[in-house]
Amino acid sequence: MTDFSHFLFKLGNLHDCTITLLEWRTEQEIFGFEIEDLYFNFEGLPEYPGPLAGRLVLEGVQRVAIDINDLQRPLRIDDFTVEAVDSSAAAASITLQPSGTIKIAYQWAVFPNIRLP
């Protein structure tokens, strides 16, 4: 979890990134996010390496709460954070622009091994 939290932090908690696909597989206990450009938070800055699509998957999902009243397109992230609940579980909190939240209790995160700015 610490690695995933660090990954998100180094990418600006994915602020302003566009979600191109949300996938919730209840039988497999996974919730996935496809992100159009993981580096989008750095666009216009010297450290921006160019666009890179990526997939984040939360496994061992125990609980999902989605509160989106007005689905705007494109679906943009305002903030994607995680915190440890205990030694075997974590909680993700994703706020969306202009409003909405996704909260997920999970056990493991799978994320791309990429060079961080």
BABASE-811798 format. One record per residue: residue in three letters; x, y, z of N, C-alpha, C in turn. Coordinates in Angstrom, 3 decimals, always signed. Each point is the difference from the previous one (the first is absolute). Example, Ala and Ser with C-alpha at 12.3 -4.5 7.8 and 13.67 -1.06 7.14 Angstrom:
+---------+----------+----------+----------+----------+----------+----------+----------+----------+----------+
: residuo :     n.px :     n.py :     n.pz :    ca.px :    ca.py :    ca.pz :     c.px :     c.py :     c.pz :
+---------+----------+----------+----------+----------+----------+----------+----------+----------+----------+
:     ala :  +13.190 :   -5.690 :   +7.800 :   -0.890 :   +1.190 :   +0.000 :   +0.900 :   +1.200 :   +0.000 :
:     ser :   -0.350 :   +1.050 :   -0.720 :   +0.820 :   +1.190 :   +0.060 :   -0.770 :   +1.090 :   +0.730 :
+---------+----------+----------+----------+----------+----------+----------+----------+----------+----------+
# end
This chain:
+---------+----------+----------+----------+----------+----------+----------+----------+----------+----------+
: residuo :     n.px :     n.py :     n.pz :    ca.px :    ca.py :    ca.pz :     c.px :     c.py :     c.pz :
+---------+----------+----------+----------+----------+----------+----------+----------+----------+----------+
:     met :   +0.832 :   -1.200 :   +0.000 :   -0.832 :   +1.200 :   +0.000 :   +0.861 :   +1.241 :   +0.000 :
:     thr :   +1.092 :   -0.028 :   +0.752 :   +0.879 :   +1.158 :   +0.048 :   +0.518 :   +0.333 :   -1.390 :
:     asp :   +0.346 :   -1.025 :   -0.772 :   +0.488 :   +0.230 :   -1.359 :   -1.081 :   +0.644 :   -0.868 :
:     phe :   -1.237 :   -0.457 :   +0.137 :   -1.087 :   +0.568 :   -0.790 :   -0.260 :   +1.444 :   +0.406 :
:     ser :   +0.014 :   +0.269 :   +1.278 :   -0.180 :   +1.368 :   +0.483 :   +1.107 :   +0.909 :   -0.536 :
:     his :   +1.229 :   -0.488 :   +0.034 :   +1.136 :   +0.767 :   -0.521 :   -0.139 :   +0.224 :   -1.508 :
:     phe :   -0.420 :   -1.037 :   -0.708 :   -0.228 :   +0.090 :   -1.444 :   -0.996 :   +1.119 :   -0.311 :
:     leu :   -1.126 :   +0.000 :   +0.702 :   -1.023 :   +1.026 :   -0.216 :   +0.524 :   +1.392 :   +0.344 :
:     phe :   +0.688 :   +0.103 :   +1.121 :   +0.545 :   +1.286 :   +0.435 :   +0.952 :   +0.567 :   -1.052 :
:     lys :   +0.890 :   -0.831 :   -0.533 :   +0.971 :   +0.464 :   -1.004 :   -0.688 :   +0.444 :   -1.295 :
:     leu :   -1.208 :   -0.488 :   -0.236 :   -0.764 :   +0.408 :   -1.181 :   -1.044 :   +1.053 :   +0.342 :
:     gly :   +0.203 :   +0.710 :   +1.088 :   -0.926 :   +1.071 :   +0.382 :   -1.382 :   -0.504 :   +0.351 :
:     asn :   -0.075 :   -1.231 :   +0.532 :   -1.278 :   -0.650 :   +0.324 :   -0.946 :   -0.034 :   -1.196 :
:     leu :   +0.617 :   -0.035 :   -1.197 :   -0.725 :   -0.114 :   -1.275 :   -0.961 :   +1.166 :   -0.252 :
:     his :   +0.275 :   +1.133 :   +0.621 :   -0.846 :   +1.187 :   -0.177 :   -0.144 :   +0.336 :   -1.487 :
:     asp :   -1.230 :   +0.216 :   -0.424 :   -0.383 :   +0.355 :   -1.371 :   +0.133 :   -1.137 :   -1.004 :
:     cys :   +0.402 :   -1.192 :   +0.429 :   +0.095 :   -1.127 :   -0.933 :   -1.396 :   -0.476 :   -0.398 :
:     thr :   -0.113 :   -0.496 :   -1.212 :   -1.268 :   -0.471 :   -0.538 :   -0.107 :   -1.511 :   +0.146 :
:     ile :   -1.129 :   -0.448 :   +0.548 :   -0.298 :   -1.432 :   +0.084 :   -0.705 :   -0.388 :   -1.291 :
:     thr :   +0.546 :   -0.978 :   -0.702 :   -0.624 :   -0.455 :   -1.240 :   -0.853 :   -1.247 :   +0.201 :
:     leu :   +0.256 :   -0.719 :   +1.114 :   -0.796 :   -1.192 :   +0.279 :   +0.022 :   -0.295 :   +1.493 :
:     leu :   -1.173 :   -0.258 :   +0.560 :   -0.143 :   -0.535 :   +1.353 :   -0.492 :   -1.433 :   -0.156 :
:     glu :   +0.614 :   -0.928 :   +0.718 :   -0.389 :   -1.405 :   -0.117 :   -0.115 :   -0.606 :   +1.396 :
:     trp :   -1.184 :   -0.480 :   +0.323 :   -0.234 :   -0.620 :   +1.291 :   -0.429 :   -1.438 :   -0.249 :
:     arg :   +0.863 :   -0.938 :   +0.369 :   -0.281 :   -1.426 :   -0.153 :   -0.244 :   -0.576 :   +1.394 :
:     thr :   -1.253 :   -0.092 :   +0.362 :   -0.350 :   -0.410 :   +1.363 :   +0.440 :   -1.436 :   +0.299 :
:     glu :   -0.147 :   -0.917 :   -0.941 :   +0.381 :   -1.398 :   +0.229 :   +1.499 :   -0.151 :   +0.254 :
:     gln :   +0.816 :   +0.781 :   -0.712 :   +1.452 :   -0.056 :   +0.162 :   +0.503 :   +0.953 :   +1.078 :
:     glu :   -0.874 :   +0.787 :   +0.570 :   +0.322 :   +0.991 :   +1.029 :   +1.062 :   +0.987 :   -0.467 :
:     ile :   -0.189 :   +0.524 :   -1.215 :   +0.933 :   +1.014 :   -0.515 :   -0.766 :   +1.233 :   -0.469 :
:     phe :   +0.686 :   +1.124 :   +0.087 :   -0.515 :   +1.260 :   -0.531 :   +1.147 :   +0.644 :   -0.754 :
:     gly :   -0.216 :   +0.286 :   -1.286 :   +1.069 :   +0.550 :   -0.826 :   -0.321 :   +1.372 :   -0.553 :
:     phe :   +1.069 :   +0.758 :   -0.215 :   -0.069 :   +1.338 :   -0.597 :   +0.952 :   +0.039 :   -1.182 :
:     glu :   -0.469 :   +0.399 :   -1.153 :   +0.897 :   +0.284 :   -1.108 :   +0.116 :   +1.514 :   -0.085 :
:     ile :   +1.241 :   +0.470 :   +0.000 :   +0.291 :   +1.431 :   +0.014 :   +0.600 :   +0.380 :   -1.353 :
:     glu :   -0.535 :   +1.062 :   -0.590 :   +0.451 :   +0.433 :   -1.323 :   +1.471 :   +0.404 :   -0.009 :
:     asp :   +0.436 :   +0.765 :   +0.987 :   +1.396 :   +0.452 :   +0.076 :   +0.388 :   +0.128 :   +1.472 :
:     leu :   +0.793 :   -0.957 :   +0.482 :   +0.431 :   +0.022 :   +1.398 :   +0.823 :   +1.237 :   +0.337 :
:     tyr :   +0.657 :   +0.590 :   -0.989 :   +0.852 :   +1.168 :   +0.212 :   -0.727 :   +1.327 :   -0.213 :
:     phe :   -1.307 :   -0.022 :   -0.258 :   -0.713 :   +1.206 :   -0.402 :   +0.173 :   +1.153 :   +0.978 :
:     asn :   +0.148 :   -0.290 :   +1.276 :   +0.181 :   +1.040 :   +1.009 :   +1.236 :   +0.859 :   -0.286 :
:     phe :   +0.930 :   -0.517 :   -0.785 :   +1.244 :   +0.713 :   -0.297 :   +0.005 :   +0.660 :   -1.381 :
:     glu :   -1.111 :   -0.099 :   -0.720 :   -0.047 :   +0.578 :   -1.335 :   +0.335 :   +1.494 :   +0.061 :
:     gly :   +0.882 :   +0.435 :   -0.888 :   +0.419 :   +1.392 :   -0.042 :   +1.216 :   +0.295 :   +0.857 :
:     leu :   +0.422 :   -0.947 :   +0.822 :   +1.179 :   +0.172 :   +0.845 :   +1.210 :   -0.683 :   -0.656 :
:     pro :   +1.207 :   +0.450 :   +0.310 :   +1.198 :   -0.594 :   -0.624 :   +0.142 :   -1.503 :   +0.255 :
:     glu :   -0.492 :   -0.505 :   +1.131 :   +0.143 :   -1.417 :   +0.308 :   -1.054 :   -0.890 :   -0.667 :
:     tyr :   -0.939 :   +0.589 :   -0.767 :   -1.029 :   -0.787 :   -0.672 :   +0.645 :   -0.847 :   -1.098 :
:     pro :   -0.032 :   -1.344 :   +0.153 :   +0.658 :   -0.851 :   -0.993 :   -0.863 :   -0.329 :   -1.210 :
:     gly :   -1.232 :   +0.470 :   -0.016 :   -0.936 :   -0.339 :   -1.064 :   -1.063 :   -0.934 :   +0.547 :
:     pro :   -1.062 :   -0.211 :   -0.749 :   -1.124 :   -0.787 :   +0.496 :   +0.352 :   -1.481 :   +0.183 :
:     leu :   -0.579 :   -0.592 :   +1.042 :   +0.165 :   -1.424 :   +0.253 :   -1.279 :   -0.536 :   +0.622 :
:     ala :   -0.711 :   -0.828 :   -0.748 :   -1.205 :   -0.633 :   +0.518 :   +0.402 :   -1.065 :   +1.018 :
:     gly :   -0.863 :   -0.257 :   +0.972 :   +0.307 :   -1.010 :   +0.998 :   -1.251 :   -0.557 :   +0.649 :
:     arg :   +0.183 :   -1.146 :   +0.626 :   -1.110 :   -0.681 :   +0.672 :   +0.369 :   -0.225 :   +1.462 :
:     leu :   -0.917 :   +0.354 :   +0.885 :   +0.137 :   -0.235 :   +1.426 :   -1.079 :   -0.995 :   +0.396 :
:     val :   +0.378 :   -1.027 :   +0.756 :   -0.968 :   -1.015 :   +0.400 :   +0.095 :   -0.208 :   +1.507 :
:     leu :   -1.137 :   +0.054 :   +0.650 :   -0.094 :   -0.289 :   +1.428 :   -0.583 :   -1.403 :   +0.128 :
:     glu :   +0.710 :   -0.857 :   +0.733 :   -0.407 :   -1.396 :   +0.145 :   -0.400 :   -0.285 :   +1.442 :
:     gly :   -0.754 :   -1.073 :   +0.175 :   -0.499 :   -0.326 :   +1.326 :   -0.974 :   +1.050 :   +0.483 :
:     val :   -0.792 :   +0.507 :   -0.933 :   -0.952 :   +1.069 :   +0.322 :   -1.077 :   -0.526 :   +0.946 :
:     gln :   -0.180 :   +0.707 :   +1.090 :   -0.962 :   -0.394 :   +1.022 :   -1.240 :   +0.887 :   +0.003 :
:     arg :   +0.172 :   +1.244 :   -0.439 :   -1.120 :   +0.951 :   +0.045 :   +0.241 :   +1.099 :   -1.031 :
:     val :   -1.071 :   +0.403 :   -0.672 :   +0.056 :   +1.100 :   -0.975 :   -1.185 :   +0.916 :   +0.252 :
:     ala :   +0.271 :   +1.295 :   +0.042 :   -1.074 :   +0.999 :   +0.118 :   +0.227 :   +1.033 :   -1.095 :
:     ile :   -0.985 :   +0.153 :   -0.855 :   +0.093 :   +0.953 :   -1.107 :   -1.112 :   +1.027 :   +0.172 :
:     asp :   +0.393 :   +1.271 :   -0.006 :   -0.968 :   +1.083 :   +0.135 :   +0.275 :   +1.013 :   -1.108 :
:     ile :   -0.690 :   -0.200 :   -1.115 :   +0.132 :   +0.913 :   -1.143 :   -1.406 :   +0.400 :   -0.405 :
:     asn :   -0.354 :   +1.252 :   +0.279 :   -1.339 :   +0.472 :   -0.314 :   -0.117 :   +0.535 :   -1.418 :
:     asp :   +1.053 :   +0.612 :   -0.493 :   -0.026 :   +0.622 :   -1.316 :   +1.225 :   -0.472 :   -0.772 :
:     leu :   -0.166 :   -1.035 :   -0.796 :   +1.120 :   -0.577 :   -0.733 :   +0.431 :   +0.927 :   -1.134 :
:     gln :   +1.152 :   +0.599 :   +0.187 :   +0.567 :   +0.910 :   -0.997 :   +0.986 :   -0.773 :   -0.870 :
:     arg :   +0.126 :   +0.381 :   -1.226 :   +1.001 :   -0.600 :   -0.880 :   +0.900 :   +1.094 :   -0.507 :
:     pro :   +1.286 :   -0.179 :   -0.011 :   +0.680 :   -1.204 :   +0.458 :   -0.013 :   -0.099 :   +1.513 :
:     leu :   +0.153 :   -1.221 :   +0.504 :   +0.032 :   -0.255 :   +1.435 :   +1.416 :   +0.274 :   +0.497 :
:     arg :   +0.160 :   +1.072 :   +0.778 :   +1.326 :   +0.428 :   +0.463 :   +0.147 :   -0.187 :   +1.508 :
:     ile :   +1.218 :   -0.341 :   +0.374 :   +0.344 :   -0.177 :   +1.402 :   +0.409 :   +1.340 :   +0.590 :
:     asp :   -0.516 :   +0.296 :   +1.172 :   +0.482 :   +1.156 :   +0.743 :   +1.122 :   -0.442 :   +0.939 :
:     asp :   -0.205 :   -1.139 :   +0.675 :   +0.998 :   -0.488 :   +0.939 :   -0.195 :   -1.505 :   +0.195 :
:     phe :   +1.093 :   -0.761 :   -0.039 :   -0.027 :   -1.446 :   +0.197 :   +0.977 :   -0.304 :   +1.124 :
:     thr :   -0.524 :   -0.349 :   +1.166 :   +0.859 :   -0.275 :   +1.151 :   -0.323 :   -1.366 :   +0.586 :
:     val :   +0.976 :   -0.553 :   +0.707 :   -0.201 :   -1.273 :   +0.701 :   +0.581 :   +0.115 :   +1.400 :
:     glu :   -0.547 :   -0.790 :   +0.895 :   +0.548 :   -0.059 :   +1.357 :   -0.178 :   -1.419 :   +0.522 :
:     ala :   +0.925 :   -0.422 :   +0.855 :   -0.074 :   -1.318 :   +0.604 :   -1.127 :   -0.031 :   +1.016 :
:     val :   -0.750 :   -1.079 :   -0.009 :   -1.032 :   -0.215 :   +1.006 :   +0.595 :   -0.868 :   +1.109 :
:     asp :   +0.688 :   -1.051 :   -0.408 :   +0.763 :   -0.846 :   +0.906 :   +1.096 :   -0.667 :   -0.829 :
:     ser :   +0.650 :   -1.026 :   +0.537 :   +1.134 :   -0.596 :   -0.708 :   -0.393 :   -0.744 :   -1.269 :
:     ser :   -1.275 :   -0.331 :   -0.158 :   -0.404 :   -0.756 :   -1.189 :   -1.060 :   +0.697 :   -0.842 :
:     ala :   -0.320 :   +1.238 :   +0.293 :   -1.050 :   +0.689 :   -0.755 :   +0.304 :   +1.484 :   -0.113 :
:     ala :   -0.547 :   +0.584 :   -1.064 :   +0.167 :   +1.427 :   -0.252 :   -1.318 :   +0.561 :   -0.510 :
:     ala :   -0.070 :   +1.328 :   -0.049 :   -1.186 :   +0.680 :   -0.499 :   +0.428 :   +1.050 :   -1.012 :
:     ala :   -0.630 :   -0.039 :   -1.157 :   +0.238 :   +1.001 :   -1.039 :   -1.163 :   +0.977 :   +0.009 :
:     ser :   +0.342 :   +1.269 :   -0.174 :   -1.011 :   +1.047 :   -0.096 :   +0.300 :   +0.810 :   -1.245 :
:     ile :   -0.932 :   -0.021 :   -0.948 :   +0.178 :   +0.706 :   -1.261 :   -1.082 :   +1.065 :   -0.088 :
:     thr :   +0.406 :   +1.261 :   -0.036 :   -0.964 :   +1.066 :   -0.227 :   +0.064 :   +0.370 :   -1.467 :
:     leu :   -1.150 :   +0.294 :   -0.553 :   -0.127 :   +0.296 :   -1.426 :   -0.362 :   +1.458 :   -0.206 :
:     gln :   +0.263 :   +0.482 :   -1.211 :   -0.360 :   +1.370 :   -0.368 :   -1.257 :   -0.039 :   -0.855 :
:     pro :   -0.951 :   +0.856 :   +0.173 :   -0.062 :   +1.063 :   +0.986 :   -0.470 :   -0.491 :   +1.363 :
:     ser :   -0.610 :   -1.214 :   +0.049 :   -0.427 :   -0.549 :   +1.284 :   -0.123 :   -1.502 :   -0.132 :
:     gly :   -0.024 :   -0.657 :   +1.116 :   -0.150 :   -1.448 :   +0.024 :   +1.173 :   -0.657 :   +0.697 :
:     thr :   -0.266 :   -1.187 :   +0.539 :   +1.045 :   -0.752 :   +0.685 :   -0.144 :   -1.486 :   -0.284 :
:     ile :   +1.131 :   -0.674 :   +0.069 :   +0.055 :   -1.458 :   -0.032 :   +0.867 :   -0.400 :   +1.185 :
:     lys :   -0.512 :   -0.867 :   +0.857 :   +0.768 :   -0.484 :   +1.147 :   +0.049 :   -1.519 :   -0.079 :
:     ile :   +1.209 :   -0.541 :   +0.169 :   +0.192 :   -1.435 :   -0.173 :   +0.883 :   -0.539 :   +1.128 :
:     ala :   -0.479 :   -1.031 :   +0.684 :   +0.810 :   -0.726 :   +0.972 :   +0.577 :   -1.204 :   -0.742 :
:     tyr :   +1.318 :   -0.186 :   +0.075 :   +0.660 :   -1.038 :   -0.793 :   +1.215 :   -0.534 :   +0.748 :
:     gln :   +0.604 :   -1.055 :   -0.570 :   +1.173 :   -0.603 :   +0.628 :   +1.297 :   +0.288 :   -0.752 :
:     trp :   -0.008 :   -0.025 :   -1.320 :   +1.225 :   +0.196 :   -0.782 :   -0.255 :   +0.941 :   -1.164 :
:     ala :   +1.055 :   +0.698 :   -0.391 :   -0.068 :   +0.885 :   -1.168 :   +1.008 :   -0.489 :   -1.024 :
:     val :   -0.431 :   -0.031 :   -1.249 :   +0.877 :   -0.327 :   -1.122 :   +0.075 :   +1.251 :   -0.864 :
:     phe :   +1.219 :   +0.474 :   -0.250 :   +0.154 :   +1.246 :   -0.744 :   +1.254 :   -0.111 :   -0.853 :
:     pro :   +0.084 :   +0.807 :   -1.053 :   +1.122 :   -0.135 :   -0.926 :   +1.340 :   +0.405 :   +0.628 :
:     asn :   +1.026 :   -0.697 :   -0.411 :   +1.350 :   +0.337 :   +0.407 :   +0.533 :   +0.986 :   -1.028 :
:     ile :   -0.070 :   +1.286 :   +0.317 :   +0.387 :   +1.046 :   -0.946 :   +1.005 :   +0.932 :   +0.644 :
:     arg :   +0.672 :   +0.746 :   -0.822 :   +0.904 :   +1.035 :   +0.495 :   -0.831 :   +1.162 :   +0.500 :
:     leu :   +0.234 :   +0.393 :   +1.231 :   -0.753 :   +1.099 :   +0.578 :   +0.767 :   +1.306 :   -0.173 :
:     pro :   -0.708 :   +1.083 :   -0.359 :   +0.670 :   +1.307 :   -0.170 :   +0.676 :   +0.457 :   +1.276 :
+---------+----------+----------+----------+----------+----------+----------+----------+----------+----------+
# end
